[in-house]
Structures are given as C-alpha cells and as structure tokens.
Amino acid sequence: MSEAQKRKRESEDDSESDANEHFSRTVRLQLVEDDDDWCPIIASSPGLAFPSDISLQIYKKKTGGSVLSDPRIAPSGYKSDPVSYELLLHSTSHPKLDFIGKEEEANQQPKLDFIDKEEKANQEPDTDYGLKHYTGVFDPETGTLQVIPSRKVTLRHIPRVEAEEMSAQAAAAAQQRSTVNAQRNELGMEFGSRRAKKAISANVQNAIAPSQAQQVAAASSVPEKLDAIGSALLSDAAAANKDRPSKAALQAAVDEAKPRPKANLDAKIAADVYTIENLVGEDVMKALTVRDWLDCAEKGDGIQTNSKHVANRLHQVATGTKKDVQKLRLLKYIETLIIFNNTLKSGKRGTKAVPKFSELKEKLNTSEIVVSRIEQSFSDGGNVGKWHSDYLHTHISALALIVDNFQVMTADLKHDLKLDDKTVVQYFRELGCQVRSASDGERIKAKMSKAASAGLKIAVLKLPLDFPVQRPPGRARR
C-alpha cells in the first residue's frame, strides 16, 4: 500500500473516531421553573400580518394562589402554593390599530358562548387544546439542555375608536329615536300586526345611522374627516387596487378581443386604416384570377356572379380605358367569401360546419391557396362559431370599403349575407365607420325609388375613427 493511501486511511479513521465521540456525548437535561421575573413567549397572529417595527408592552396579572402565599402573612414553616399569573401584551404604536395579545389556559377549553349547540357539535376539535409549550436552550460547552416553560399568546388587532366618536354615535342614535319615523315605528311595534312588527324590526336592524361628523359635514358643506376605521379601509382598498388596470387599458383589451380586422390607429388617411396586405395577403392576391371577367368585359358579354354587391360594381371596374385589376381581384375575393358564408352547414351547439375540402374547393371555384387561407382564417377546426362568423362579415365589410373608396351602401351586403339592417350597420360601426341615411342625390344615383330607399344606409370611413365604446351594464329595475 502506498504512503498516500495510508495517510488517507488514517485520516478516515480519525474522523470516524471524532464523530463517534461527538454522538456518544451525554446531554444533561435541566428544567427551569417559571418564576415571576421572565419567561419565553410564543406569539401567533392568525389572519394578521403583524408589523415587525411595533413593540409590545407586557402586563402580568396573578390568577392563582391563596392568601397565605404572601410571605408577610404566612406562618413560619408554611410551604406556599405556586402563584400563577396571566400575561397580556398590548401596543398602541400603530397609527390606526391597537394590538392585544392574550393567552389561553392550557388545561381549559376556550368558552364560546356565542356558538349555539348545533355549531358546537359540528365544530372541529382544537388541536392545541391541553398543550404546554417549552423552549430549549442547549449549551455545547457544558452539554446542558435547559427547558423553560413558555407562554402561548394569540395576537389580535382592534380598530382604534375614540371616545368622542362613541359619544357622537350615541347622540345620533338618541336624535334618530326622536324623529317621526321612530315614533311611527314605536306605534307599529306596539299596535301593529305580527308581519308589520317583523318588518319594522328588520328595518331597524339593517339601518345605518349617520355619524355626527357626517351630519356636520352635510350641513356645512365641509369634507368629512375620516375616522380610524375609514382610513384603514381606504388604505387597504388603495393597496388592493394598485395593480388594477385603468379604464383605457380595459377598453383596449376589449377592442383587441373583438372579431374584426386590426385597424392602424396611427394612420393619417383613411386608405391606411385597413390595407390589402392585412386583409387579404400578397400570396392570395396573386392566386386570384380575373382573366375570365376581363375577357367577358372586352367582348361585352354579361358576367355571371352570385353576389348582388359584386354585380353592381363589376361593370364600372372592369370596363373603360383604365381597368382596375386590383379592385377586380378584391371583388373576386369578396364573392368567394360570400359563397363560403352561404355554403356553411348546420353544426353542433349553434355553430356551423365547413364542408370537406374537395367539396369546398369545387363550390368556391378557386385555387387551393385561397381555399386553405379562407378555411384557416374564418373557422376553428372546421367549425364556425359566432366569433368567426362576425370576423368573416367584418372582413367583407372592410374589403367593400376599399372597393367603394371608403363609402359603401349597405343594402347589397345585407342582401348577400342575409342579414338585417341593424346587424350590417353594427359591423361597419365596429370598423370605425360613421353610418348615415342616404341623401336624395345618392338615391337617384342608385336608381332607387323613394319608398325603396327609406332605410338605405351609407357607411363612411374617415378620420378620426369612431369605434363603439364598451359601456357598463345598467342597473336592473326592481
């Protein structure tokens, strides 16, 4: 065996011998009697965060022993009974609260006179009942463990109520008893029926009498000075509401969750609020083909479409010296979305189901890129609920604004989407539009009679945007 291994073996043997010597050491137990000078205190504060910078004053009260326990009275040779005492901790350092700590007797269950028999039977047993607490101090030099009896104290807090406030409440109560209402209540309690007496008792128990400070403040228009309880409640409310979001933040969160395309709130002109890149996308725009429409327009043939909104705008966009191919593709996309909306089937729990991909592609009559993008954007795993349905309708409304230069007659979309006037108008309002009735000139331009255009609405997108504000619900009528 090498010298290094020998030294390692010797060091291990020395450490084992030291450990055995340490654990084989005898510990001497010494019980220190509780005298009148001092004793350790174990304090608990259930349901209370006790401040660390508050000092407590200690008070003692003798609770045991006989008269002969006094050495001045007891005869010579008499062994007096041990004198027990009760501890009380008190502090008035806090500006609004008083702290009081009391101990419960170790061998006596606390009296709960305010609990009825049924609640006492159902009450869980106290696990601390009958326990005695001790504090141990170990001296490693002498090997002595001193065990000292300790006192268990429970800390409570009480709002500080001044004597002036109590007298003011008593004066207010006396003044209230002298009013006509109090006299009428006294007559009702004296001569009324059982039902009337019960109602009067309930009103009296639930009444909150105003304090004298409140009456003086109401008479002199001077702000009322809060008492200790009111100040404590206000400070707790301020701490609880410190991280509460503001009204503007809540409104922004509500607007963000609404089923509508995201608007550019920093736009300087109406054309930058909703853009083609955000509503459609570059890849989908390239996949939309309008060559058949252009060929029919050049030949003067009619263009077949299932949308009244698209049909009323095709001739103006597809003919003329300046053909707007981009708007033609937007009209193609609007027609595709309207067909998608009308091909949805009835689903489970009030939702609508998207047809199979092959069937959907055949009905939309467009490329797979467009079909996949529509299915992903306006459905959730093949199901179209209320949120996705509104999201689809607001997209169609935003695309119609771009095609019509941000001023749209809502009648055609109402017909294509099979909606009522109120719903279509609400979709345009969610986009920030201002909706008004059509003028006579607009009615004549649309070639509509006065009777037919009675409910004709015009949605106009202009800056600043006018979004609906989320209002709190009104109070229910009793």
C-alpha positions in Angstrom: 0.0 0.0 0.0 1.4 3.4 -0.9 2.0 6.2 1.6 -0.8 8.4 0.2 -3.3 5.6 0.7 -2.0 5.0 4.3 -2.4 8.7 5.1 -6.0 8.7 3.6 -6.9 5.6 5.7 -5.5 7.2 8.9 -7.5 10.4 8.3 -10.7 8.5 7.8 -10.2 6.6 11.0 -9.6 9.8 12.9 -12.8 11.4 11.5 -14.8 8.3 12.4 -13.5 8.4 16.0 -14.3 12.1 16.4 -17.8 11.5 15.1 -18.4 8.6 17.5 -17.1 10.7 20.4 -19.4 13.6 19.4 -22.5 11.4 19.2 -21.7 9.4 22.3 -21.6 12.6 24.4 -24.1 12.7 27.3 -26.6 15.6 27.3 -27.9 16.7 30.7 -31.5 17.9 30.9 -32.4 20.7 33.3 -35.9 22.0 33.8 -36.0 25.7 34.8 -39.1 26.6 36.8 -41.3 29.5 35.7 -40.7 32.4 38.1 -42.1 35.9 38.3 -39.1 37.5 36.6 -39.3 36.4 33.0 -40.4 33.6 30.6 -40.2 33.0 26.9 -43.4 33.9 24.9 -44.6 32.2 21.7 -46.9 34.6 19.9 -49.1 33.7 16.9 -51.2 36.1 14.8 -53.8 34.1 12.8 -55.1 36.0 9.8 -52.9 39.0 10.6 -49.6 40.3 9.1 -48.0 41.7 12.3 -45.6 44.6 11.6 -42.1 44.0 12.6 -41.4 47.6 13.8 -44.0 47.6 16.6 -43.0 46.9 20.2 -45.4 45.3 22.7 -45.7 46.1 26.4 -46.0 43.1 28.8 -48.5 43.1 31.7 -49.0 40.4 34.4 -52.0 39.5 36.5 -52.0 37.0 39.3 -54.6 34.3 38.8 -53.8 31.6 41.4 -52.5 31.0 44.9 -54.1 31.7 48.3 -53.9 34.4 50.8 -51.2 32.5 52.7 -49.0 32.6 49.6 -47.9 36.1 50.7 -44.8 35.6 52.8 -45.7 38.5 55.0 -48.9 36.7 56.2 -47.9 33.0 56.0 -46.7 31.4 59.3 -43.2 30.2 59.6 -42.6 26.8 58.0 -45.6 27.1 55.7 -45.0 25.9 52.1 -47.0 28.3 49.9 -48.7 27.3 46.8 -47.2 28.4 43.5 -48.6 31.6 42.3 -49.7 31.6 38.7 -50.2 34.6 36.5 -51.7 35.6 33.2 -49.8 37.5 30.5 -51.2 40.4 28.4 -49.4 42.0 25.5 -50.6 45.4 24.3 -49.3 48.0 21.8 -50.6 51.4 20.7 -47.7 52.2 18.3 -49.7 51.7 15.2 -51.5 54.9 14.0 -54.8 53.2 13.3 -54.9 49.8 15.2 -54.5 48.5 18.7 -52.8 45.1 19.1 -53.7 42.9 22.1 -52.2 39.5 22.9 -53.9 37.1 25.3 -53.1 33.6 26.4 -55.5 30.7 26.7 -55.3 28.3 29.7 -53.5 25.1 28.8 -56.0 22.8 30.6 -59.2 24.5 29.8 -61.1 24.6 26.5 -62.0 28.2 25.5 -65.6 29.2 26.2 -67.6 30.0 23.1 -70.9 31.2 24.5 -71.9 32.8 21.2 -72.0 29.5 19.3 -75.2 27.5 19.5 -75.4 23.8 20.3 -75.6 22.7 16.7 -72.5 24.6 15.7 -70.7 23.3 18.8 -71.5 19.8 17.8 -70.2 20.4 14.2 -67.1 22.3 15.4 -63.8 20.7 14.7 -61.7 19.9 17.8 -58.9 22.3 18.7 -55.6 20.6 18.1 -53.8 23.0 20.6 -56.1 22.1 23.5 -54.2 20.9 26.5 -50.8 21.6 25.1 -47.9 23.1 27.1 -45.1 24.9 25.3 -41.5 24.8 26.3 -38.3 26.5 25.0 -35.0 24.7 25.0 -31.5 26.3 25.2 -28.5 24.0 24.6 -25.0 24.8 25.9 -22.5 22.8 23.8 -19.6 23.5 26.2 -21.3 22.0 29.3 -23.6 19.7 27.4 -26.7 21.0 29.3 -30.1 21.4 27.7 -32.2 23.9 29.7 -36.0 23.5 29.2 -38.1 26.5 30.2 -41.9 26.7 30.2 -43.2 29.1 27.6 -46.4 31.1 27.3 -48.6 30.8 24.1 -50.1 34.1 23.2 -52.5 34.9 20.4 -52.3 38.4 18.9 -55.4 40.3 17.7 -55.9 43.7 16.2 -58.7 46.1 17.0 -59.5 49.4 15.2 -59.0 52.3 17.5 -62.3 54.0 18.3 -62.1 57.3 20.2 -64.4 58.2 23.0 -65.6 61.2 21.0 -66.8 59.0 18.2 -68.6 56.7 20.6 -70.4 59.7 22.2 -71.3 61.1 18.7 -72.8 57.8 17.7 -74.8 57.7 20.9 -76.1 61.3 20.3 -77.0 60.4 16.8 -78.9 57.4 17.9 -80.8 59.4 20.5 -81.7 62.0 17.9 -82.9 59.3 15.5 -85.2 57.9 18.1 -86.9 61.3 18.5 -87.8 61.6 14.8 -91.3 61.0 13.4 -90.1 57.8 11.7 -89.0 56.4 15.1 -92.3 57.3 16.7 -94.2 55.6 13.9 -92.1 52.5 14.4 -92.8 52.6 18.1 -96.6 52.7 17.4 -96.2 49.9 14.9 -94.3 47.7 17.4 -97.0 48.5 20.0 -100.2 48.0 18.0 -99.1 46.5 14.6 -99.6 43.0 13.3 -97.0 40.3 13.6 -95.9 40.8 10.0 -95.6 44.6 10.5 -93.6 44.1 13.6 -91.2 41.8 11.8 -90.7 44.3 9.0 -90.0 47.1 11.4 -87.5 45.0 13.3 -85.7 44.1 10.1 -85.5 47.8 9.1 -84.2 48.9 12.5 -81.5 46.2 12.5 -80.3 47.0 9.0 -80.4 50.7 9.4 -77.0 52.6 9.4 -77.2 55.7 11.5 -75.1 58.7 10.2 -72.4 59.8 12.5 -72.3 63.3 13.9 -69.3 64.2 11.7 -71.3 63.2 8.6 -74.3 65.4 9.7 -72.0 68.4 10.4 -70.3 67.9 7.0 -73.6 67.7 5.2 -74.9 70.9 6.9 -71.7 73.0 6.4 -70.5 71.5 3.0 -67.2 70.7 4.6 -65.5 67.5 3.7 -65.8 64.9 6.4 -62.8 63.8 8.3 -62.3 60.0 8.2 -62.2 58.1 11.4 -59.6 55.3 12.1 -61.8 52.5 10.6 -62.4 54.5 7.4 -58.8 55.4 7.0 -57.8 51.8 7.4 -60.3 50.6 4.9 -59.2 53.3 2.4 -55.6 52.3 2.7 -56.4 48.7 2.2 -58.5 49.5 -0.8 -55.7 51.6 -2.3 -53.2 48.8 -1.9 -55.6 46.2 -3.4 -56.4 48.4 -6.4 -52.7 49.5 -7.1 -52.3 47.0 -9.9 -55.8 47.3 -11.2 -55.8 48.2 -15.0 -57.2 51.6 -16.0 -60.3 52.2 -17.9 -58.4 52.9 -21.1 -56.4 49.6 -20.7 -59.7 47.6 -20.2 -61.2 49.3 -23.3 -58.0 48.4 -25.3 -58.2 44.8 -24.2 -61.9 44.6 -25.1 -61.2 46.2 -28.6 -58.3 43.7 -29.1 -60.6 40.7 -28.5 -63.4 41.9 -30.8 -64.0 39.9 -34.0 -62.8 42.5 -36.5 -59.6 43.2 -38.6 -56.9 45.1 -36.8 -57.0 48.8 -37.6 -54.0 51.0 -38.0 -54.8 53.7 -35.4 -51.7 55.7 -36.4 -53.0 56.2 -40.0 -53.0 59.7 -41.4 -55.5 58.9 -44.2 -58.5 56.5 -44.4 -56.7 54.4 -47.0 -54.1 53.3 -44.5 -56.5 52.1 -41.8 -57.3 48.8 -43.5 -54.8 47.7 -46.1 -55.0 44.9 -48.7 -51.8 43.3 -47.2 -53.5 42.8 -43.8 -57.0 41.8 -45.1 -56.0 39.5 -48.0 -52.3 39.0 -48.3 -49.9 39.1 -51.2 -50.0 35.4 -51.9 -53.8 35.2 -52.0 -54.0 38.3 -54.2 -51.7 36.6 -56.8 -53.7 33.4 -56.7 -57.0 35.2 -57.5 -57.6 35.0 -61.3 -59.9 37.6 -63.0 -59.0 36.8 -66.7 -62.4 35.4 -67.4 -64.1 38.6 -66.1 -61.8 40.8 -68.3 -62.5 38.7 -71.4 -66.2 38.9 -70.9 -66.0 42.7 -70.3 -64.0 43.2 -73.5 -66.5 41.2 -75.6 -69.4 42.9 -74.0 -70.8 39.7 -72.6 -72.5 39.5 -69.2 -70.6 38.3 -66.2 -72.3 35.7 -64.1 -71.9 36.1 -60.3 -73.8 35.0 -57.2 -73.3 38.4 -55.4 -75.5 41.4 -55.9 -72.8 43.6 -54.3 -70.2 42.4 -56.8 -72.6 42.5 -59.8 -73.4 46.2 -59.2 -69.7 47.1 -59.3 -68.2 44.9 -62.0 -69.2 47.0 -65.0 -67.6 50.1 -63.5 -64.4 48.4 -62.5 -63.9 46.0 -65.5 -64.7 48.4 -68.3 -63.3 51.7 -69.5 -59.9 52.9 -70.5 -58.4 52.4 -67.0 -59.3 48.9 -65.8 -58.5 48.5 -62.1 -57.3 44.9 -61.9 -56.6 45.1 -58.1 -60.2 46.1 -57.3 -61.3 43.3 -59.7 -59.3 40.8 -57.6 -60.8 42.3 -54.4 -64.3 41.8 -55.9 -63.4 38.2 -56.7 -62.3 37.7 -53.1 -65.5 39.3 -51.8 -67.5 36.9 -54.0 -65.5 34.0 -52.8 -66.1 34.9 -49.1 -69.8 35.4 -49.7 -70.0 31.9 -51.3 -68.1 30.5 -48.4 -70.5 32.1 -45.9 -73.6 30.7 -47.8 -72.1 27.1 -48.1 -71.7 26.6 -44.4 -73.8 23.7 -42.9 -75.5 23.5 -39.6 -73.2 22.2 -36.9 -73.3 21.3 -33.2 -74.4 23.7 -30.4 -75.4 26.5 -32.6 -72.2 26.5 -34.7 -71.8 26.0 -38.5 -69.6 23.3 -40.1 -67.3 23.8 -43.1 -67.8 21.3 -45.9 -65.0 18.9 -46.9 -62.0 20.5 -48.6 -62.8 18.9 -52.0 -66.4 20.0 -51.9 -65.5 23.5 -50.7 -62.9 23.9 -53.5 -65.5 22.9 -56.0 -68.1 25.4 -54.7 -65.6 28.3 -54.4 -64.1 27.5 -57.8 -60.7 29.0 -56.9 -57.1 27.8 -56.2 -56.2 25.6 -53.2 -54.1 28.5 -51.7 -57.3 30.7 -51.4 -59.4 27.8 -50.1 -56.9 26.9 -47.4 -56.4 30.5 -46.3 -60.2 31.1 -46.0 -60.7 27.9 -44.0 -57.8 28.7 -41.6 -58.8 32.3 -41.1 -62.5 32.0 -40.6 -63.0 28.6 -38.9 -61.7 26.8 -35.9 -61.0 23.2 -36.9 -63.9 23.1 -39.4 -66.4 24.8 -37.0 -67.6 28.4 -37.5 -69.0 29.9 -34.3 -70.3 33.3 -33.5 -66.9 34.9 -33.2 -65.6 33.5 -36.6 -68.9 34.4 -38.3 -68.6 38.0 -37.2 -64.9 38.0 -38.1 -65.9 36.9 -41.6 -68.6 39.6 -42.0 -66.3 42.4 -40.8 -63.6 41.4 -43.3 -66.1 41.5 -46.1 -67.3 45.0 -44.9 -63.7 46.2 -44.8 -63.0 44.9 -48.3 -66.2 46.6 -49.6 -64.9 49.9 -48.1 -61.7 49.7 -50.2 -63.5 48.9 -53.4 -66.0 51.7 -53.0 -63.5 54.3 -51.9 -64.5 54.1 -48.2 -68.2 55.0 -48.8 -70.5 51.9 -49.0 -74.2 51.4 -49.4 -75.1 48.6 -47.0 -78.2 47.3 -48.9 -76.3 45.0 -51.3 -74.2 43.3 -48.5 -77.3 42.9 -46.4 -78.9 41.0 -49.3 -75.8 38.8 -50.0 -75.1 37.9 -46.3 -78.8 37.5 -45.5 -78.7 39.9 -42.5 -80.9 42.7 -41.2 -80.2 46.4 -41.3 -79.2 46.7 -37.7 -76.6 43.9 -37.9 -75.0 45.2 -41.1 -74.8 48.7 -39.6 -73.2 47.3 -36.5 -70.5 45.6 -38.5 -69.5 48.9 -40.2 -69.6 50.7 -36.8 -67.2 48.1 -35.4 -64.8 49.1 -38.2 -64.9 52.8 -37.0 -67.3 54.0 -39.7 -69.9 56.6 -39.4 -73.3 55.4 -40.7 -75.9 57.9 -42.0 -79.0 57.8 -44.2 -78.7 58.2 -47.9 -79.4 61.6 -49.5 -81.8 62.2 -52.4 -78.8 62.5 -54.8 -77.4 59.2 -53.7 -80.8 57.6 -54.0 -81.2 58.9 -57.6 -77.7 57.7 -58.4 -78.5 54.2 -57.1 -81.7 54.3 -59.3 -83.9 53.6 -56.3 -87.4 54.9 -55.6 -88.1 57.0 -52.5 -90.1 54.2 -51.0 -87.4 51.5 -51.7 -84.7 53.7 -50.2 -86.5 54.6 -47.0 -84.0 52.5 -44.9 -80.9 53.0 -47.2 -77.8 53.5 -45.1 -74.3 54.8 -46.1 -71.2 53.7 -44.2 -68.3 56.2 -44.4 -64.8 55.6 -43.2 -63.0 58.8 -42.3 -60.6 60.1 -39.6 -60.9 60.2 -36.7 -62.3 56.7 -36.3 -65.5 56.3 -34.3 -65.4 53.0 -32.6 -68.3 51.8 -30.3 -67.4 52.2 -26.6 -68.0 49.3 -24.2 -70.5 50.7 -21.7 -71.1 49.2 -18.2 -74.5 47.4 -17.9 -77.3 49.5 -16.4 -79.0 48.9 -13.1 -81.7 46.3 -13.1 -85.2 47.7 -12.5 -86.9 46.5 -9.3 
